[in-house]
Amino acid sequence: MTGKSRDGDPPTSDDAAELVDSTRLEMQIRDALREANDGMTTWEIVRATGIPFESVTPRMTDMEDKRTAYRVQVGVRANGKPIWKTRITAGKRRNHIIWYMFRKTLFD
């Protein structure tokens, strides 16, 4: 599977997206999440895998859509947008969403 660009991106973005092996990146992210008992923020995933931040962030929502990763909603803002479980990543000054790996249960 290759990466994808956004609607309206220039043709060079489409070309670059074709060069991204998103399956390999997702496998690396999944391996990192598997080792993390408390989940990981995107920055923690970057540190653990060496994958650039710009390549990790789009993979997370793709993995969520595939039900291989998830984030925990802890509330709803007044405007109706979700509030996600977060923590401050070491070396960063703001909260980041914590991602977890789906694990099969006896009922799956």
Secondary structure, 3 states (H helix, E strand, C coil): CECCCCCCCCHHHHHHHHCCEHHHHHHHHHHHHHHCCCCEEHHHHHHHHCCCHHHHHHHHHHHHHCCCEEECEEEECCCCCEEECEEECCCCCCEEEEEEECCCCCCC
